[in-house]
Amino acid sequence: MKNLLLFLSLPIFFLASCDPKNKGQWVITDVSKDTLLIAETKVRHPSTLILEISGQVNDTIEVHGMKLPGGKIQREFRLDHYYPKVSVQFKSYKATKGSLKIKYHLP
């Protein structure tokens, strides 16, 4: 009986973790300006923040405390995160040109 209950509850768990309110994206078109990116989610007890960063910049940038070299950027970071509010600091550091797309997901 326990196995049946566990088996039936797994799809519900996976559907709950795929809630579109738990993910989103920001687009930065002017990388020469420092920006604080903020989003509210409906997650009650998050534990992980997934950031997918893509784009092109002419020099080094800093996203959420991590420095990324200039050029084409295609990176994913999995970070510990325990709050429903997502806050990501973007710093232009040395970059003056380019654009970025930063996707976030709290599974």
C-alpha positions in Angstrom: 0.0 0.0 0.0 2.9 2.4 0.8 4.5 1.7 -2.5 1.2 2.5 -4.3 0.8 5.7 -2.4 4.4 6.7 -3.2 4.0 5.8 -6.9 0.8 7.9 -7.2 2.3 10.9 -5.4 5.4 11.2 -7.6 3.6 12.7 -10.6 2.0 15.3 -8.3 5.5 16.2 -7.0 6.9 16.6 -10.5 4.0 18.7 -11.7 4.3 21.0 -8.6 8.0 21.5 -9.3 7.3 22.6 -12.9 5.2 25.6 -11.9 5.8 28.4 -14.4 5.6 30.9 -11.6 8.9 29.5 -10.3 10.8 30.7 -13.4 11.4 33.7 -15.5 14.0 35.8 -17.3 15.5 39.2 -17.5 17.0 40.8 -20.6 19.8 43.3 -20.2 20.3 45.4 -23.3 22.7 48.0 -21.8 25.5 46.1 -20.0 27.3 49.3 -19.2 25.0 49.9 -16.2 24.9 48.0 -12.9 21.5 46.6 -12.2 19.7 44.8 -9.4 17.3 42.2 -10.9 14.4 41.2 -8.6 11.5 38.7 -9.0 8.8 37.3 -6.7 8.0 33.6 -7.0 5.3 31.4 -5.4 7.8 28.8 -4.1 7.3 28.1 -0.4 10.6 26.3 0.5 13.1 26.8 -2.2 16.6 25.3 -1.9 18.2 25.8 -5.3 18.4 28.7 -7.7 19.3 27.9 -11.3 20.7 30.8 -13.3 21.2 30.4 -17.1 23.2 33.2 -18.5 23.6 33.7 -22.3 24.6 36.6 -24.5 27.6 38.5 -25.9 29.7 41.2 -24.1 32.9 43.0 -25.0 34.6 42.5 -21.6 34.3 41.0 -18.2 31.0 41.2 -16.3 29.9 40.1 -12.8 26.6 38.3 -12.2 25.6 37.3 -8.6 29.2 37.7 -7.5 30.7 35.5 -10.3 33.0 37.1 -12.8 32.5 36.0 -16.4 35.0 36.8 -19.2 33.9 38.8 -22.3 32.9 37.2 -25.5 30.0 34.8 -26.1 28.5 33.6 -22.8 26.6 30.4 -22.3 26.7 29.4 -18.6 24.5 27.7 -16.1 24.9 28.0 -12.3 23.1 26.0 -9.5 23.2 27.9 -6.3 21.9 27.4 -2.8 18.9 29.7 -2.3 16.3 29.6 0.5 14.0 32.6 -0.2 11.0 32.9 -2.6 12.2 36.3 -3.7 15.0 36.2 -6.3 17.5 38.9 -6.3 20.5 38.9 -8.7 23.1 41.7 -8.9 24.5 42.5 -12.3 27.7 44.5 -12.5 29.1 45.8 -15.7 32.7 45.5 -14.3 34.7 46.3 -17.4 32.0 45.7 -20.1 30.6 48.6 -22.1 28.8 46.8 -25.0 26.6 43.8 -25.4 23.4 42.2 -24.2 22.5 39.3 -21.9 19.6 37.1 -21.1 19.4 35.7 -17.6 16.9 33.0 -16.9 16.1 31.9 -13.3 14.4 28.9 -12.0 13.5 27.8 -8.4 12.7 24.0 -8.8 
